[in-house]
Amino acid sequence: MRQYRTYCTLTMGLALLAAPALAQSPSPDPGRHHHDAADWRQHMEQRRAARAQDLKTILALRPDQDAAFAAYQASMTRSPKGDYRDREAWKTMTTPQRLDAALTRLSEREARMRAHAEATKAFYAALSPKQQEVFDALGRLHHGGMGRGGWHGRGGERRWSKDAGPGQTAGA
């Protein structure tokens, strides 16, 4: 009993010593950079260009495949944000107006997805069988591994449990 009381006393003492440090507001993370929108767009464009170059290198694209690759890359560019980001406009809309605006955005997104699918299919058709194999493997790595939508993401069927292994539905 005496040891337990000593342990509790030490724990309380340490907690009291740590309280002022916990009460302080956190300092900004020096490793985290705050960018304005233009800097961020430029950074993301540089990343997209680097990824495109990496994909060209990994697939060892031939010059006759450049046009299909360019169309594929163009299909992945994001459209500029529309006025739906304007919160003030949304506040003045009625529910039917907001629903109509949401359906319009959905139609636009579906059209972009269809264009991307067609460009991807055309690019895939321009690849050699070996390049198609590599392209498919890259897709599996990106979508089925440990990244977004994978075992630790919102991957649904790919989630792990103690009863299911990778790629198996928990409880099945």
LUMLUM-503864 format. One line per field, with one value per atom (N, C-alpha, C, O, CB): x, y, z; atom name. Coordinates in Angstrom, 2 decimals, decimal comma. Atoms other than C-alpha are relative to their C-alpha. Glycine has a CB too. Layout:
BEGIN
px <- X_...
py <- Y_...
pz <- Z_...
atome <- CA_...
//
This chain:
BEGIN
px <- 0,83_0,00_0,87_0,56_-0,94_-0,90_2,87_0,64_0,79_1,10_-0,59_4,47_-1,02_-0,67_0,49_1,06_1,17_-0,18_-0,32_-1,32_0,16_0,84_1,19_1,00_-0,14_-1,20_4,42_-0,09_0,23_1,28_0,15_3,74_-1,01_-0,76_-0,43_1,03_0,56_0,51_0,22_-1,27_-0,54_2,35_0,99_0,95_0,68_-0,95_5,16_-0,71_-0,33_0,99_0,75_2,69_-0,69_-0,65_-1,04_0,67_0,71_1,03_0,75_-0,78_-1,05_3,94_0,47_0,65_1,17_-0,41_5,02_-1,09_-0,80_0,35_1,11_1,58_-0,07_-0,31_-1,32_0,01_1,73_1,16_1,01_0,06_-1,14_5,17_-0,23_0,25_1,27_0,24_3,98_-1,15_-1,24_-0,28_1,19_0,78_0,33_-0,31_-0,78_-0,28_2,37_0,45_0,10_1,07_-0,44_4,01_-1,18_-1,21_1,04_1,17_0,71_-0,93_-1,64_-0,75_0,88_-1,11_0,48_-0,31_-0,13_-0,52_1,16_-0,58_-0,81_1,54_0,50_-0,13_1,13_2,29_-0,54_-1,05_1,72_0,60_-0,10_-0,56_-0,66_4,27_-0,20_-0,35_1,52_0,17_3,90_1,12_2,27_-0,05_-0,97_5,65_1,00_0,61_-0,70_-0,96_8,89_0,20_0,65_1,33_-0,17_8,95_-1,15_-1,06_0,18_1,19_5,53_-0,01_0,11_-1,29_-0,02_5,40_-1,41_-2,22_0,88_1,31_2,40_0,14_0,92_-0,56_-0,09_1,89_-1,27_-2,35_0,26_1,20_-0,43_-0,47_0,23_0,24_0,61_-2,68_0,87_0,99_-1,38_-0,83_-0,37_1,23_1,60_0,43_-1,16_2,65_-0,41_0,31_0,62_0,47_0,62_-0,28_0,09_-1,26_0,27_-0,60_1,29_1,40_-0,84_-1,29_2,97_0,68_1,24_0,91_-0,59_4,20_-0,67_0,01_-0,13_0,73_1,48_0,26_0,33_-1,50_-0,30_2,18_1,38_1,57_-0,08_-1,33_5,85_-0,05_0,62_0,96_0,15_4,85_-0,62_-0,17_-0,85_0,65_2,53_0,99_1,03_-1,22_-0,97_5,29_1,05_1,45_0,68_-1,00_7,78_-0,60_0,07_0,50_0,65_5,28_-0,18_-0,01_-1,36_0,16_4,58_1,32_1,37_-0,53_-1,32_8,29_0,39_0,95_1,06_-0,29_8,66_-0,78_-0,23_-0,36_0,81_5,81_0,55_0,60_-1,47_-0,61_7,40_1,26_1,51_0,34_-1,24_10,67_-0,31_0,28_0,85_0,34_9,11_-0,56_-0,24_-1,00_0,61_7,08_0,90_0,62_-1,32_-0,91_9,97_-0,79_-0,76_0,81_0,86_7,62_0,82_1,90_-0,88_-0,61_8,51_-0,54_-1,59_-0,28_0,47_8,19_-1,40_-2,16_0,97_1,33_5,12_-1,12_-2,29_-0,04_1,01_3,33_-0,19_-1,03_0,41_0,05_3,86_-1,37_-1,84_1,05_1,30_0,56_-1,05_-1,80_-0,48_0,96_-1,50_0,32_-0,59_0,00_-0,41_0,51_-0,39_-0,87_1,51_0,37_-0,05_-1,51_-1,94_0,44_1,46_-3,81_-0,40_-1,30_-0,70_0,25_-3,79_0,32_-0,47_0,83_-0,38_-1,94_-0,96_-1,33_1,43_0,93_-4,24_-1,35_-2,03_-0,20_1,29_-7,27_0,01_-1,04_-0,38_-0,09_-5,98_0,16_0,23_1,16_-0,13_-5,63_-1,33_-2,40_0,43_1,21_-8,06_-0,55_0,19_0,28_0,62_-10,55_0,05_0,10_-1,47_-0,02_-10,49_-1,26_-2,33_0,12_1,14_-12,72_-1,08_-0,80_0,43_1,11_-16,13_-0,52_0,06_-1,12_0,56_-18,29_-0,71_-1,16_-0,96_0,64_-19,73_0,80_0,28_-0,20_-0,81_-16,87_-0,38_0,04_1,49_0,41_-18,45_-1,08_-2,24_-0,50_0,93_-20,07_-1,14_-2,26_0,75_1,05_-21,97_-1,11_-2,29_0,58_1,01_-23,73_-0,85_-2,06_0,66_0,74_-24,67_-0,98_-2,05_0,97_0,89_-26,18_-1,28_-2,33_0,72_1,19_-28,56_-0,85_-1,98_0,42_0,76_-29,65_-1,07_-0,93_0,93_1,01_-32,80_0,46_1,42_-1,40_-0,37_-32,62_-0,09_0,85_-0,90_0,03_-33,83_1,13_1,67_-1,34_-1,11_-31,21_1,32_2,12_0,10_-1,23_-28,44_0,04_1,09_0,13_0,05_-29,59_0,28_1,00_-1,37_-0,26_-29,62_1,47_2,06_-0,86_-1,43_-26,12_0,84_1,82_0,41_-0,74_-24,93_-0,13_0,84_-0,51_0,19_-26,42_0,80_1,31_-1,48_-0,81_-24,72_1,47_2,13_-0,15_-1,39_-21,37_0,22_1,26_0,37_-0,11_-22,03_0,08_0,87_-1,21_-0,04_-22,70_1,36_1,91_-1,11_-1,31_-19,49_1,07_1,97_0,33_-0,99_-17,52_-0,09_0,93_-0,20_0,18_-19,02_0,58_1,20_-1,49_-0,55_-18,09_1,53_2,16_-0,49_-1,46_-14,50_0,48_1,52_0,48_-0,38_-14,38_-0,10_0,76_-0,87_0,14_-15,67_1,14_1,70_-1,36_-1,11_-13,05_1,31_2,13_0,13_-1,20_-10,35_0,03_1,08_0,08_0,06_-11,52_0,33_1,07_-1,39_-0,28_-11,44_1,48_2,09_-0,88_-1,42_-7,97_0,88_1,89_0,39_-0,76_-6,72_-0,06_0,95_-0,52_0,15_-8,11_0,82_1,45_-1,49_-0,77_-6,52_1,50_2,25_-0,32_-1,41_-3,17_0,37_1,42_0,29_-0,25_-3,40_0,11_0,96_-1,14_-0,03_-4,11_1,30_1,75_-1,21_-1,25_-0,96_1,21_2,30_0,19_-1,12_1,22_0,24_-0,67_-0,27_-0,34_3,03_-0,52_-0,84_1,56_0,46_1,95_0,84_0,30_0,01_-0,86_4,95_-0,28_-0,33_1,50_0,32_4,18_-1,37_-1,55_0,03_1,33_0,53_0,12_-0,55_-0,96_-0,22_1,72_0,56_0,12_0,96_-0,60_3,84_-1,04_-1,15_1,24_1,04_0,99_-1,02_-1,43_-0,71_0,95_-1,40_0,59_-0,09_-0,41_-0,66_1,12_0,08_-0,11_1,40_-0,04_1,52_-1,37_-1,47_0,46_1,36_-2,26_-0,30_-0,93_-1,02_0,23_-2,34_0,78_0,28_0,41_-0,80_0,46_-0,65_-0,69_1,41_0,59_-1,29_-1,34_-1,58_-0,20_1,35_-4,82_-0,19_-1,14_-0,96_0,26_-4,43_0,99_0,88_-0,04_-1,02_-1,47_-0,32_-1,48_1,35_0,16_-0,92_-0,41_-0,61_1,28_0,32_-1,79_-1,49_-2,26_0,53_1,40_-5,07_-0,91_-0,65_-0,19_0,93_-7,95_0,49_-0,20_-0,30_-0,56_-5,73_-0,43_-1,50_1,51_0,36_-5,68_-0,30_-1,18_1,10_0,21_-5,47_-0,88_-1,18_1,32_0,83_-7,60_-1,46_-1,88_0,39_1,43_-11,25_-0,25_-1,08_-0,82_0,05_-10,86_-1,11_-1,23_1,27_1,12_-13,92_0,46_0,86_-0,91_-0,33_-13,19_1,46_1,78_-0,33_-1,41_-9,44_0,42_1,59_0,80_-0,38_-9,54_0,39_-0,16_-1,14_-0,47_-7,74_-0,80_-1,27_1,49_0,51_-9,19_0,76_1,53_-1,57_-0,73_-7,93_-0,49_0,19_-0,15_0,55_-10,16_0,27_0,09_-1,48_-0,16_-9,28_1,38_1,92_-1,08_-1,30_-6,03_-0,16_-1,27_0,78_0,10_-5,21_-0,85_-0,76_1,38_0,85_-7,74_-1,24_-2,02_0,78_1,18_-10,35_-0,91_-0,44_0,39_0,97_-13,52_-0,03_-0,05_-1,40_0,06_-13,62_-1,30_-2,37_0,14_1,18_-16,03_-0,50_-1,49_-1,10_0,47_-16,36_0,60_0,32_0,34
py <- -1,19_0,00_1,25_2,24_0,00_-1,16_2,34_0,29_1,45_-0,26_-0,19_1,76_0,64_1,50_-1,36_-0,55_2,53_1,49_2,28_-0,76_-1,40_5,81_0,81_1,93_0,13_-0,68_6,77_0,17_1,23_-0,79_-0,04_5,93_1,08_1,85_-1,36_-0,99_8,04_1,42_2,33_-0,27_-1,31_10,95_0,46_1,62_-0,03_-0,36_10,88_0,33_1,27_-1,14_-0,23_10,67_1,36_2,11_-1,11_-1,30_13,65_1,13_2,17_0,06_-1,03_15,63_0,25_1,40_-0,40_-0,16_14,98_0,67_1,49_-1,36_-0,61_15,91_1,50_2,30_-0,67_-1,43_19,21_0,74_1,90_0,17_-0,63_19,94_0,16_1,12_-0,82_-0,04_19,22_0,93_1,34_-1,39_-0,80_21,29_1,33_1,67_0,24_-1,28_24,69_-0,18_0,63_0,76_0,24_23,23_-0,34_0,07_-1,12_0,37_21,78_1,19_1,25_-1,14_-1,15_25,06_1,03_1,86_0,65_-0,95_27,00_-0,28_-1,43_-0,05_0,20_27,59_-0,57_-0,19_1,35_0,62_25,50_1,02_1,85_-1,20_-0,88_27,33_-0,55_-1,76_0,15_0,52_27,13_-0,95_-0,76_1,16_1,01_24,15_0,63_1,05_-1,22_-0,64_25,50_-0,75_-0,16_0,15_0,78_22,69_0,14_-0,27_-1,44_-0,12_23,54_1,36_2,39_-0,22_-1,25_26,16_0,39_-0,44_-0,13_-0,52_28,33_0,69_1,64_0,99_-0,51_29,06_0,75_0,44_-1,13_-0,59_31,37_-0,87_-1,79_1,48_0,86_29,93_-0,10_-1,17_0,53_0,03_30,91_-0,88_-1,65_1,43_0,86_29,29_-1,47_-2,32_0,38_1,38_26,16_-0,58_-1,71_-0,08_0,47_25,91_-0,27_-1,27_1,04_0,20_26,31_-1,26_-2,04_1,23_1,19_23,66_-1,26_-2,22_0,05_1,18_21,22_-0,25_-1,40_0,17_0,17_21,87_-0,62_-1,45_1,35_0,59_21,07_-1,48_-2,31_0,75_1,41_17,84_-0,82_-1,93_-0,13_0,71_16,86_-0,24_-1,32_0,80_0,14_17,50_-1,05_-1,84_1,35_1,00_15,44_-1,40_-2,35_0,31_1,33_12,57_-0,45_-1,63_0,03_0,35_12,70_-0,49_-1,48_1,20_0,40_12,51_-1,37_-2,21_1,05_1,31_9,62_-1,11_-2,19_0,02_1,01_7,75_-0,29_-1,45_0,45_0,21_8,29_-0,86_-1,72_1,36_0,76_6,92_-1,45_-2,36_0,64_1,35_3,91_-0,83_-2,01_0,06_0,73_2,98_-0,07_-0,82_0,65_-0,05_3,73_0,28_-0,50_-1,33_-0,34_5,49_0,31_0,90_1,19_-0,28_5,67_1,33_1,78_-1,15_-1,28_8,92_-0,07_0,90_0,52_0,12_7,59_-0,09_-0,04_-1,23_0,08_7,27_1,35_1,46_-1,06_-1,30_10,92_0,67_1,25_0,91_-0,66_12,19_-0,61_0,12_-0,10_0,66_9,60_0,31_0,49_-1,52_-0,33_10,31_1,44_1,71_-0,19_-1,40_14,07_0,14_0,89_0,89_-0,04_13,53_-0,60_-0,10_-0,77_0,63_11,22_0,98_1,13_-1,29_-0,97_13,84_1,17_1,64_0,50_-1,13_16,62_-0,35_0,51_0,45_0,41_14,60_0,00_-0,06_-1,38_0,02_14,64_1,38_1,50_-0,87_-1,33_18,39_0,40_0,14_1,04_-0,42_19,84_1,26_2,13_0,23_-1,21_22,38_1,06_0,74_-0,28_-1,04_25,75_-0,07_-0,46_1,41_0,06_25,98_0,97_2,11_0,34_-0,83_27,31_0,89_0,95_-0,86_-0,92_29,81_-0,73_-0,09_0,94_0,73_27,03_0,08_-0,26_-1,45_-0,17_27,72_1,29_1,49_0,02_-1,25_31,11_-0,28_-0,48_1,00_0,34_30,49_1,01_0,64_-0,08_-1,02_33,77_-0,26_-0,09_1,40_0,31_32,79_-1,19_-1,21_-0,29_1,17_29,44_0,36_-0,24_-1,08_-0,41_31,17_0,65_0,57_0,96_-0,68_33,14_-0,91_-0,56_1,22_0,93_30,13_-0,72_-0,97_-1,02_0,85_28,23_-1,45_-1,73_0,21_1,41_24,48_-0,53_-1,20_-0,83_0,48_23,74_0,58_-0,12_0,34_-0,59_26,17_-0,69_-0,95_1,50_0,69_24,49_-1,40_-1,86_-0,08_1,33_21,08_0,05_-0,79_-0,65_-0,15_22,28_0,29_-0,26_1,12_-0,30_23,72_-1,25_-1,50_1,13_1,23_20,45_-0,99_-1,66_-0,64_0,90_18,46_0,47_-0,35_-0,12_-0,54_20,77_-0,38_-0,82_1,54_0,37_20,19_-1,49_-1,91_0,39_1,45_16,45_-0,35_-1,22_-0,71_0,25_16,51_0,38_-0,33_0,79_-0,44_18,47_-1,00_-1,32_1,40_0,96_16,04_-1,32_-1,92_-0,26_1,23_13,05_0,15_-0,77_-0,38_-0,23_14,60_-0,03_-0,59_1,36_0,05_15,12_-1,43_-1,82_0,89_1,39_11,51_-0,83_-1,66_-0,61_0,72_10,19_0,35_-0,53_0,34_-0,42_12,24_-0,63_-1,05_1,54_0,62_10,93_-1,50_-2,04_0,22_1,44_7,33_-0,26_-1,20_-0,56_0,18_7,70_0,25_-0,49_0,95_-0,29_9,28_-1,11_-1,47_1,35_1,09_6,53_-1,25_-1,92_-0,32_1,16_3,82_0,16_-0,79_-0,22_-0,25_5,45_-0,12_-0,69_1,41_0,10_5,75_-1,46_-1,92_0,83_1,42_2,14_-0,80_-1,68_-0,59_0,70_0,96_0,29_-0,53_0,40_-0,36_2,77_-0,67_-0,66_1,52_0,64_0,87_-1,40_-2,06_-0,05_1,38_-2,36_-0,91_-0,42_-0,18_0,90_-5,48_0,09_0,03_-1,44_-0,11_-5,14_1,32_1,34_-0,08_-1,28_-1,45_-0,04_0,56_1,12_0,15_-2,34_-0,73_-0,38_-0,75_0,76_-4,84_0,92_0,86_-1,19_-0,93_-2,16_1,03_1,34_0,71_-0,98_0,38_-0,59_0,07_0,49_0,67_-2,11_-0,20_-0,01_-1,36_0,20_-2,88_1,32_1,34_-0,59_-1,31_0,84_0,35_0,90_1,11_-0,24_1,11_-0,81_-0,31_-0,31_0,83_-1,79_0,55_0,55_-1,46_-0,57_-0,22_1,24_1,45_0,31_-1,27_3,12_-0,20_0,43_0,91_0,14_1,91_-1,17_-1,15_-0,13_1,16_-1,41_-0,25_-1,24_-1,18_0,24_-1,01_0,74_0,82_0,42_-0,63_0,89_1,47_2,13_-0,10_-1,40_4,28_0,27_-0,50_0,48_-0,43_6,09_-1,09_-1,63_1,31_1,01_3,67_-1,41_-2,37_0,19_1,32_0,79_-0,52_-0,18_0,03_0,69_-1,23_0,95_0,67_-0,92_-0,92_1,77_1,17_2,01_0,50_-1,10_4,12_-0,38_-1,26_0,45_0,29_4,12_-0,98_-0,73_1,29_0,94_1,09_-1,01_-1,86_-0,70_0,93_-0,81_-1,43_-1,91_0,17_1,42_-4,36_-0,29_-1,39_-0,59_0,24_-3,92_0,16_-0,05_0,92_-0,20_-3,19_-1,31_-2,37_0,65_1,17_-5,56_-0,16_0,83_0,10_0,29_-7,20_-1,23_-1,82_-0,23_1,17_-9,98_-1,27_-2,30_-0,14_1,18_-12,37_-0,03_-1,06_-0,06_-0,04_-11,21_0,52_1,39_0,89_-0,45_-10,77_1,12_1,59_-1,16_-1,08_-8,14_-0,41_-1,53_0,41_0,26_-7,89_-0,82_-1,11_-0,70_0,77_-9,85_0,86_1,71_-1,29_-0,75_-8,45_-0,56_-1,77_-0,04_0,45_-8,56_-0,75_-0,28_1,20_0,78_-11,20_-0,90_-1,61_0,91_0,82_-12,91_-1,38_-2,21_0,66
pz <- 0,00_0,00_0,00_-0,66_1,21_-0,08_0,84_-1,37_-1,75_1,07_1,33_-2,59_-0,95_-1,75_-0,58_0,86_-4,31_0,29_-0,65_0,22_-0,39_-2,36_-0,52_-0,98_1,54_0,50_-3,29_-1,52_-2,06_0,40_1,45_-6,94_-0,39_-1,32_-0,54_0,30_-6,94_0,27_-0,50_0,82_-0,34_-5,27_-1,07_-1,49_1,39_1,05_-7,83_-1,31_-2,01_-0,22_1,23_-10,70_0,06_-0,92_-0,22_-0,15_-9,37_-0,08_-0,69_1,34_0,04_-8,89_-1,42_-1,82_0,87_1,39_-12,45_-0,83_-1,69_-0,61_0,72_-13,74_0,28_-0,62_0,37_-0,35_-11,84_-0,65_-1,04_1,52_0,66_-13,27_-1,50_-2,10_0,25_1,44_-16,81_-0,37_-1,53_-0,51_0,29_-16,54_-0,65_-1,64_1,27_0,67_-17,37_-1,45_-2,30_0,77_1,37_-20,48_-0,90_-2,06_-0,04_0,79_-21,65_-0,19_-1,20_0,67_0,08_-21,01_-1,03_-1,48_1,36_0,96_-23,37_-1,38_-1,76_-0,03_1,36_-26,85_-0,85_-0,69_-0,61_0,81_-29,40_-0,96_-1,53_-0,79_0,95_-31,47_-1,41_-1,58_0,33_1,37_-35,23_-0,34_0,06_-1,02_0,40_-36,71_-0,97_-2,06_-0,66_0,89_-38,19_-1,31_-2,29_0,70_1,21_-40,75_-0,97_-2,12_0,34_0,85_-42,10_-0,66_0,01_0,83_0,75_-44,81_-0,36_-0,77_-1,26_0,38_-45,41_-1,35_-1,50_1,08_1,35_-49,09_-0,35_0,16_-1,00_0,54_-50,84_-1,16_-1,56_-0,45_1,03_-53,55_-1,25_-1,84_-0,37_1,22_-56,43_0,20_-0,69_-0,38_-0,30_-54,76_0,00_-0,53_1,35_-0,09_-54,07_-1,38_-1,67_0,87_1,37_-57,68_-0,75_-1,46_-0,77_0,66_-58,93_0,52_-0,25_0,21_-0,61_-56,48_-0,54_-0,91_1,53_0,48_-57,55_-1,48_-1,92_0,26_1,42_-61,23_-0,18_-1,06_-0,73_0,05_-60,64_0,38_-0,24_0,93_-0,39_-58,87_-1,12_-1,41_1,27_1,11_-61,74_-1,15_-1,73_-0,51_1,07_-64,27_0,34_-0,52_-0,28_-0,42_-62,26_-0,05_-0,48_1,43_0,05_-61,93_-1,44_-1,75_0,72_1,41_-65,66_-0,58_-1,31_-0,81_0,50_-66,41_0,57_-0,14_0,38_-0,61_-63,95_-0,70_-0,96_1,51_0,68_-65,64_-1,39_-1,82_-0,10_1,32_-69,06_0,12_-0,71_-0,66_-0,20_-67,70_0,35_-0,21_1,10_-0,44_-65,98_-1,15_-1,30_1,16_1,11_-69,05_-1,23_-2,16_-0,37_1,15_-71,44_-1,28_-2,23_-0,14_1,13_-73,84_-1,24_-1,17_0,34_1,29_-77,51_-0,50_-0,05_-1,02_0,53_-79,48_-0,63_-0,57_-1,03_0,62_-81,33_1,05_0,68_-0,91_-1,07_-77,95_0,70_1,59_1,01_-0,69_-76,95_-0,10_0,88_-0,57_0,17_-78,38_0,93_1,58_-1,47_-0,89_-76,48_1,46_2,27_-0,23_-1,37_-73,32_0,34_1,45_0,17_-0,24_-73,68_0,22_1,09_-1,18_-0,18_-74,07_1,35_2,03_-1,15_-1,30_-71,04_1,12_2,06_0,16_-1,03_-68,96_0,03_1,10_-0,24_0,06_-70,15_0,62_1,18_-1,46_-0,56_-69,07_1,53_2,16_-0,50_-1,45_-65,50_0,62_1,85_0,42_-0,57_-65,13_0,63_0,09_-1,07_-0,70_-62,67_-0,64_-1,09_1,50_0,51_-63,84_1,09_2,28_-0,44_-1,03_-62,11_0,86_0,39_-0,65_-0,92_-59,09_-0,48_-0,86_1,45_0,43_-59,96_1,12_2,21_-0,53_-0,98_-58,13_1,14_2,09_-0,68_-1,08_-55,99_1,29_2,36_-0,39_-1,19_-53,57_0,75_1,89_-0,36_-0,61_-52,84_1,04_0,70_-1,07_-1,08_-49,48_0,12_0,48_1,33_-0,10_-49,56_-1,01_-0,69_-0,21_1,01_-52,79_0,44_0,23_-1,37_-0,46_-51,28_1,10_1,20_0,50_-1,10_-48,25_-0,52_0,12_0,94_0,53_-50,47_-0,87_-1,21_-0,80_0,84_-52,55_0,80_2,00_-0,67_-0,61_-51,85_-0,13_-0,85_-0,67_0,07_-51,36_-1,43_-1,88_0,91_1,39_-54,93_-0,85_-1,71_-0,64_0,75_-56,30_0,33_-0,56_0,29_-0,39_-54,30_-0,60_-1,05_1,53_0,60_-55,51_-1,50_-2,03_0,25_1,43_-59,13_-0,25_-1,19_-0,59_0,14_-58,70_0,24_-0,46_0,97_-0,29_-57,17_-1,15_-1,50_1,31_1,14_-60,06_-1,22_-1,98_-0,35_1,10_-62,55_0,21_-0,73_-0,09_-0,29_-60,82_-0,20_-0,70_1,43_0,18_-60,82_-1,48_-1,86_0,65_1,45_-64,59_-0,57_-1,41_-0,71_0,48_-65,17_0,42_-0,37_0,54_-0,49_-63,05_-0,77_-1,10_1,51_0,77_-64,87_-1,40_-1,92_-0,08_1,34_-68,23_0,04_-0,86_-0,55_-0,13_-67,03_0,21_-0,33_1,16_-0,25_-65,79_-1,28_-1,55_1,10_1,27_-69,12_-0,94_-1,60_-0,66_0,86_-71,00_0,48_-0,34_-0,01_-0,55_-68,66_-0,32_-0,68_1,52_0,29_-69,14_-1,47_-1,79_0,34_1,43_-72,93_-0,31_-1,08_-0,85_0,22_-72,85_0,56_-0,04_0,64_-0,60_-70,55_-0,88_-1,09_1,42_0,88_-72,82_-1,28_-1,75_-0,35_1,21_-75,88_0,29_-0,51_-0,58_-0,37_-74,08_0,23_-0,22_1,27_-0,30_-72,86_-1,30_-1,42_0,88_1,29_-76,42_-0,76_-1,55_-0,86_0,69_-77,62_0,64_0,05_0,02_-0,70_-75,11_-0,53_-1,03_1,50_0,35_-75,88_1,12_2,21_-0,20_-1,06_-73,93_1,28_2,38_-0,51_-1,19_-71,60_0,74_1,97_-0,40_-0,61_-71,00_0,68_1,74_-1,05_-0,62_-70,31_1,34_2,31_-0,94_-1,23_-67,71_1,10_2,25_-0,26_-0,97_-66,00_0,45_1,63_-0,62_-0,32_-66,19_0,96_1,92_-1,28_-0,90_-64,58_1,39_2,39_-0,58_-1,30_-61,83_0,76_1,98_-0,19_-0,66_-61,10_0,58_1,68_-0,99_-0,50_-60,75_1,25_2,18_-1,07_-1,19_-58,31_1,19_2,32_-0,27_-1,10_-56,26_0,55_1,77_-0,47_-0,43_-56,16_0,73_1,75_-1,19_-0,54_-55,42_0,96_1,75_-1,11_-0,82_-53,68_1,11_1,82_-0,85_-1,03_-51,37_1,27_1,70_-0,50_-1,30_-48,19_-0,13_0,89_0,79_0,18_-49,68_0,08_0,66_-1,32_-0,05_-50,13_-0,55_-1,63_-0,80_0,44_-50,40_0,23_-0,12_-1,43_-0,25_-49,34_1,36_1,86_-0,11_-1,23_-46,17_1,14_1,96_0,40_-1,11_-43,86_-0,38_0,46_0,50_0,45_-45,93_0,04_0,79_-1,39_0,07_-46,78_-1,12_-2,00_-0,21_1,10_-48,99_0,08_-0,81_-0,08_-0,09_-47,79_0,08_1,15_-1,17_0,01_-48,84_0,33_0,77_-1,34_-0,22_-48,50_1,45_1,78_-0,86_-1,40_-44,78_0,65_0,35_0,77_-0,73_-42,52_1,28_1,85_0,31_-1,33_-39,48_0,48_-0,27_0,01_-0,48_-37,29_-0,69_-0,65_1,52_0,65_-39,26_-1,51_-2,15_0,24_1,46_-42,79_-0,34_0,35_-0,65_0,46_-44,63_-1,01_-1,22_-0,61_0,98_-47,24_-1,18_-1,68_-0,48_1,16_-50,03_0,32_-0,58_-1,03_-0,37_-48,08_0,84_1,61_0,76_-0,77_-46,61_1,41_1,61_-0,65_-1,39_-42,83_0,25_-0,15_0,97_-0,36_-41,58_-1,13_-0,94_0,42_1,13_-44,99_0,06_-0,81_-1,33
atome <- N_CA_C_O_CB_N_CA_C_O_CB_N_CA_C_O_CB_N_CA_C_O_CB_N_CA_C_O_CB_N_CA_C_O_CB_N_CA_C_O_CB_N_CA_C_O_CB_N_CA_C_O_CB_N_CA_C_O_CB_N_CA_C_O_CB_N_CA_C_O_CB_N_CA_C_O_CB_N_CA_C_O_CB_N_CA_C_O_CB_N_CA_C_O_CB_N_CA_C_O_CB_N_CA_C_O_CB_N_CA_C_O_CB_N_CA_C_O_CB_N_CA_C_O_CB_N_CA_C_O_CB_N_CA_C_O_CB_N_CA_C_O_CB_N_CA_C_O_CB_N_CA_C_O_CB_N_CA_C_O_CB_N_CA_C_O_CB_N_CA_C_O_CB_N_CA_C_O_CB_N_CA_C_O_CB_N_CA_C_O_CB_N_CA_C_O_CB_N_CA_C_O_CB_N_CA_C_O_CB_N_CA_C_O_CB_N_CA_C_O_CB_N_CA_C_O_CB_N_CA_C_O_CB_N_CA_C_O_CB_N_CA_C_O_CB_N_CA_C_O_CB_N_CA_C_O_CB_N_CA_C_O_CB_N_CA_C_O_CB_N_CA_C_O_CB_N_CA_C_O_CB_N_CA_C_O_CB_N_CA_C_O_CB_N_CA_C_O_CB_N_CA_C_O_CB_N_CA_C_O_CB_N_CA_C_O_CB_N_CA_C_O_CB_N_CA_C_O_CB_N_CA_C_O_CB_N_CA_C_O_CB_N_CA_C_O_CB_N_CA_C_O_CB_N_CA_C_O_CB_N_CA_C_O_CB_N_CA_C_O_CB_N_CA_C_O_CB_N_CA_C_O_CB_N_CA_C_O_CB_N_CA_C_O_CB_N_CA_C_O_CB_N_CA_C_O_CB_N_CA_C_O_CB_N_CA_C_O_CB_N_CA_C_O_CB_N_CA_C_O_CB_N_CA_C_O_CB_N_CA_C_O_CB_N_CA_C_O_CB_N_CA_C_O_CB_N_CA_C_O_CB_N_CA_C_O_CB_N_CA_C_O_CB_N_CA_C_O_CB_N_CA_C_O_CB_N_CA_C_O_CB_N_CA_C_O_CB_N_CA_C_O_CB_N_CA_C_O_CB_N_CA_C_O_CB_N_CA_C_O_CB_N_CA_C_O_CB_N_CA_C_O_CB_N_CA_C_O_CB_N_CA_C_O_CB_N_CA_C_O_CB_N_CA_C_O_CB_N_CA_C_O_CB_N_CA_C_O_CB_N_CA_C_O_CB_N_CA_C_O_CB_N_CA_C_O_CB_N_CA_C_O_CB_N_CA_C_O_CB_N_CA_C_O_CB_N_CA_C_O_CB_N_CA_C_O_CB_N_CA_C_O_CB_N_CA_C_O_CB_N_CA_C_O_CB_N_CA_C_O_CB_N_CA_C_O_CB_N_CA_C_O_CB_N_CA_C_O_CB_N_CA_C_O_CB_N_CA_C_O_CB_N_CA_C_O_CB_N_CA_C_O_CB_N_CA_C_O_CB_N_CA_C_O_CB_N_CA_C_O_CB_N_CA_C_O_CB_N_CA_C_O_CB_N_CA_C_O_CB_N_CA_C_O_CB_N_CA_C_O_CB_N_CA_C_O_CB_N_CA_C_O_CB_N_CA_C_O_CB_N_CA_C_O_CB_N_CA_C_O_CB_N_CA_C_O_CB_N_CA_C_O_CB_N_CA_C_O_CB_N_CA_C_O_CB_N_CA_C_O_CB_N_CA_C_O_CB_N_CA_C_O_CB_N_CA_C_O_CB_N_CA_C_O_CB_N_CA_C_O_CB_N_CA_C_O_CB_N_CA_C_O_CB_N_CA_C_O_CB_N_CA_C_O_CB_N_CA_C_O_CB_N_CA_C_O_CB_N_CA_C_O_CB_N_CA_C_O_CB_N_CA_C_O_CB_N_CA_C_O_CB_N_CA_C_O_CB_N_CA_C_O_CB_N_CA_C_O_CB_N_CA_C_O_CB_N_CA_C_O_CB_N_CA_C_O_CB_N_CA_C_O_CB_N_CA_C_O_CB_N_CA_C_O_CB_N_CA_C_O_CB_N_CA_C_O_CB_N_CA_C_O_CB_N_CA_C_O_CB_N_CA_C_O_CB_N_CA_C_O_CB_N_CA_C_O_CB_N_CA_C_O_CB_N_CA_C_O_CB_N_CA_C_O_CB_N_CA_C_O_CB_N_CA_C_O_CB_N_CA_C_O_CB_N_CA_C_O_CB_N_CA_C_O_CB_N_CA_C_O_CB
//
